[in-house]
Amino acid sequence: LLPLLLLLALIWQADRIASAIATHIPVEQEQQLGRRVFAGMRPTLKIVDDGADAALVRSLGTRLTQGSRFRYEFHVADNPAINAFALPGGVIVVHTGLIRDTQRPEELAGVLAHEVQHVELRHSLKSVIKETGLRGLWAAATGDIGGTLAGQAAVKLTSLRFSRDAEREADTAGFATLVKEDIDPQGMVDFFGTMQREAGAAPPAWLSTHPGSDARQQ
């Protein structure tokens, strides 16, 4: 019963445990992790770091990260998907499809403010800590050492709640950053409306790593 009890305890206190562990990991190590992950991903990405799009992303990103303890890298990837993501330590990638769907720079600033806060709040690092713990305890509790489909699905569904919480936290902190930097925060709100229209028949919120765009817009 001990592994099951530990699993329940981790689920209950996952954020607190992950935050406590993260405080003992130096920022420099987190940045090294993010750079290694990006180096491994880069061959699969069509990085376009020249041109107006990349210049705008870097300009807005620099403005949103003044005084940060992290050293940021901002990249644009040629991809039609409406997406942007942040890696541990300050590597942020924005797809051209997302840039094309923005109507004004303030909307792009809203996206970048959100991704920057994932880094500032160390969400990626905490997510790695939580998922590692959940996977290890699930395997111990069930004997699912090989990581069967059922085991992976159980761990994934258990972890989704943490991801949605992190998204809401990044939204709130990102909005505050826009206000602080005197960038119209309505851009963030407007882009959530665009995401809602593009999503169409989206999956239920409990099966998504992000809260519904309508809820985020509100």
C-alpha positions as CSV (number, residue, x, y, z in Angstrom):
1,L,0.0,0.0,0.0
2,L,2.9,2.4,0.6
3,P,3.5,3.3,-3.1
4,L,-0.3,4.0,-3.5
5,L,-0.3,6.2,-0.4
6,L,2.8,8.0,-1.7
7,L,1.1,8.5,-5.1
8,L,-2.0,10.0,-3.5
9,A,0.2,12.2,-1.3
10,L,2.2,13.4,-4.3
11,I,-1.0,14.2,-6.3
12,W,-2.4,16.1,-3.3
13,Q,0.8,18.1,-2.6
14,A,2.4,18.0,-6.1
15,D,2.7,21.7,-6.6
16,R,4.2,22.3,-3.1
17,I,6.6,19.4,-3.4
18,A,7.8,20.4,-6.9
19,S,8.2,24.1,-5.8
20,A,10.3,23.0,-2.9
21,I,12.6,20.9,-5.1
22,A,12.8,23.6,-7.7
23,T,14.2,26.1,-5.2
24,H,17.3,23.9,-4.8
25,I,18.0,23.8,-8.6
26,P,20.2,26.7,-9.7
27,V,18.9,28.9,-12.6
28,E,22.1,28.1,-14.5
29,Q,21.3,24.4,-14.5
30,E,17.7,25.1,-15.6
31,Q,19.0,27.2,-18.5
32,Q,21.5,24.4,-19.5
33,L,18.5,22.0,-19.5
34,G,16.5,24.3,-21.7
35,R,19.3,24.8,-24.2
36,R,20.0,21.1,-24.5
37,V,16.3,20.4,-25.1
38,F,16.2,23.1,-27.8
39,A,19.3,21.8,-29.4
40,G,17.7,18.4,-29.7
41,M,14.5,19.9,-31.1
42,R,16.1,22.3,-33.5
43,P,16.6,19.8,-36.4
44,T,12.8,19.3,-36.5
45,L,12.0,23.0,-36.5
46,K,12.3,25.4,-39.4
47,I,13.8,28.3,-37.4
48,V,13.6,31.7,-39.1
49,D,15.6,34.1,-37.0
50,D,15.9,36.8,-39.7
51,G,13.2,39.2,-40.9
52,A,10.5,41.4,-39.5
53,D,8.6,38.7,-37.5
54,A,11.7,37.6,-35.6
55,A,12.7,41.2,-35.0
56,L,9.3,42.0,-33.6
57,V,9.3,38.9,-31.3
58,R,12.8,39.8,-30.0
59,S,11.8,43.4,-29.4
60,L,8.6,42.6,-27.5
61,G,10.3,39.8,-25.6
62,T,13.2,42.0,-24.5
63,R,10.7,44.6,-23.2
64,L,8.8,41.9,-21.3
65,T,11.9,40.4,-19.6
66,Q,13.7,43.5,-18.3
67,G,15.4,42.7,-15.0
68,S,14.8,39.0,-15.3
69,R,17.3,36.5,-13.7
70,F,17.0,34.4,-16.8
71,R,18.9,34.9,-20.1
72,Y,16.2,34.6,-22.8
73,E,16.3,33.4,-26.4
74,F,13.4,34.2,-28.7
75,H,13.0,32.2,-31.9
76,V,10.4,32.1,-34.7
77,A,9.6,28.7,-36.3
78,D,8.0,28.4,-39.8
79,N,5.0,26.4,-38.9
80,P,1.3,27.1,-39.7
81,A,0.1,25.9,-36.3
82,I,-1.2,28.6,-33.9
83,N,1.3,27.8,-31.2
84,A,4.1,29.1,-29.0
85,F,6.0,27.4,-26.3
86,A,8.6,28.0,-23.6
87,L,11.4,25.7,-22.5
88,P,13.1,25.8,-19.1
89,G,15.5,28.6,-18.5
90,G,14.2,31.1,-21.1
91,V,14.0,29.6,-24.7
92,I,10.8,30.7,-26.3
93,V,9.6,29.7,-29.7
94,V,6.7,31.3,-31.6
95,H,5.2,29.7,-34.8
96,T,4.6,31.9,-37.8
97,G,1.0,30.6,-37.9
98,L,0.3,32.3,-34.6
99,I,2.0,35.6,-35.7
100,R,-0.2,35.6,-38.8
101,D,-3.3,35.2,-36.7
102,T,-2.6,38.3,-34.6
103,Q,-4.2,41.6,-35.7
104,R,-1.8,43.9,-33.9
105,P,1.5,43.8,-32.0
106,E,-0.3,44.0,-28.6
107,E,-1.9,40.6,-29.3
108,L,1.6,39.0,-29.9
109,A,2.8,40.8,-26.8
110,G,0.0,39.1,-24.8
111,V,1.2,35.6,-26.1
112,L,4.8,36.4,-25.2
113,A,3.9,37.7,-21.8
114,H,2.2,34.4,-21.1
115,E,5.1,32.3,-22.2
116,V,7.6,34.5,-20.4
117,Q,5.7,33.9,-17.2
118,H,5.9,30.1,-17.7
119,V,9.7,30.7,-17.5
120,E,9.7,33.2,-14.6
121,L,7.4,30.9,-12.6
122,R,9.6,27.8,-13.5
123,H,6.5,25.9,-14.7
124,S,8.4,23.7,-17.1
125,L,10.9,22.7,-14.4
126,K,8.2,22.0,-11.9
127,S,6.3,20.0,-14.5
128,V,9.3,17.8,-15.2
129,I,9.7,17.2,-11.4
130,K,6.0,16.3,-11.0
131,E,5.8,14.0,-14.0
132,T,9.0,12.2,-13.0
133,G,7.6,11.6,-9.5
134,L,4.2,10.5,-10.8
135,R,5.6,8.1,-13.3
136,G,8.0,6.5,-10.8
137,L,5.3,6.1,-8.2
138,W,2.7,4.8,-10.7
139,A,5.2,2.1,-11.8
140,A,6.0,1.1,-8.3
141,A,2.3,0.9,-7.3
142,T,1.1,-1.1,-10.4
143,G,4.2,-2.9,-11.6
144,D,3.8,-1.0,-14.9
145,I,7.6,-0.6,-15.2
146,G,7.4,-0.8,-19.0
147,G,5.0,2.2,-19.3
148,T,2.0,0.6,-21.0
149,L,-0.6,2.7,-22.8
150,A,-2.9,2.5,-19.8
151,G,-0.2,3.5,-17.4
152,Q,0.8,6.5,-19.5
153,A,-2.8,7.6,-20.0
154,A,-3.4,7.4,-16.2
155,V,-0.3,9.5,-15.5
156,K,-1.2,12.0,-18.2
157,L,-4.7,12.5,-17.0
158,T,-3.5,12.9,-13.5
159,S,-1.0,15.6,-14.5
160,L,-3.4,17.7,-16.6
161,R,-4.9,19.5,-13.6
162,F,-1.4,20.9,-12.8
163,S,-0.9,22.1,-16.4
164,R,-4.2,23.9,-16.4
165,D,-3.4,25.6,-13.1
166,A,0.0,26.7,-14.6
167,E,-1.8,28.1,-17.6
168,R,-4.1,30.2,-15.5
169,E,-1.2,31.4,-13.4
170,A,0.8,32.4,-16.5
171,D,-2.3,34.2,-17.8
172,T,-2.7,36.2,-14.6
173,A,1.0,37.1,-14.3
174,G,1.4,37.8,-18.0
175,F,-1.6,40.2,-17.9
176,A,0.0,42.0,-14.9
177,T,3.3,42.3,-16.8
178,L,1.6,43.9,-19.8
179,V,0.0,46.5,-17.5
180,K,3.4,47.1,-15.8
181,E,5.1,47.7,-19.1
182,D,2.3,49.9,-20.4
183,I,1.3,47.5,-23.2
184,D,-2.4,47.4,-23.9
185,P,-3.5,44.2,-22.1
186,Q,-6.7,44.1,-24.3
187,G,-4.4,42.4,-26.9
188,M,-4.2,39.3,-24.7
189,V,-7.9,39.2,-24.3
190,D,-8.6,39.7,-28.0
191,F,-6.2,36.9,-29.0
192,F,-8.1,34.5,-26.7
193,G,-11.1,35.3,-28.8
194,T,-9.2,34.4,-31.9
195,M,-8.1,31.1,-30.4
196,Q,-11.7,30.4,-29.4
197,R,-12.9,30.9,-33.0
198,E,-10.1,28.8,-34.4
199,A,-10.6,26.0,-31.9
200,G,-14.1,25.0,-33.2
201,A,-15.1,21.7,-31.7
202,A,-12.5,21.7,-29.0
203,P,-12.2,18.8,-26.5
204,P,-13.8,19.2,-23.0
205,A,-11.7,21.5,-20.7
206,W,-10.8,18.6,-18.4
207,L,-9.1,16.8,-21.3
208,S,-7.1,19.9,-22.3
209,T,-3.8,21.2,-21.0
210,H,-5.2,24.7,-21.3
211,P,-8.4,26.1,-19.8
212,G,-11.0,26.9,-22.5
213,S,-10.2,30.0,-24.5
214,D,-13.6,31.6,-23.6
215,A,-12.9,31.1,-19.9
216,R,-9.4,32.6,-20.3
217,Q,-10.9,35.5,-22.2
218,Q,-13.3,36.2,-19.4
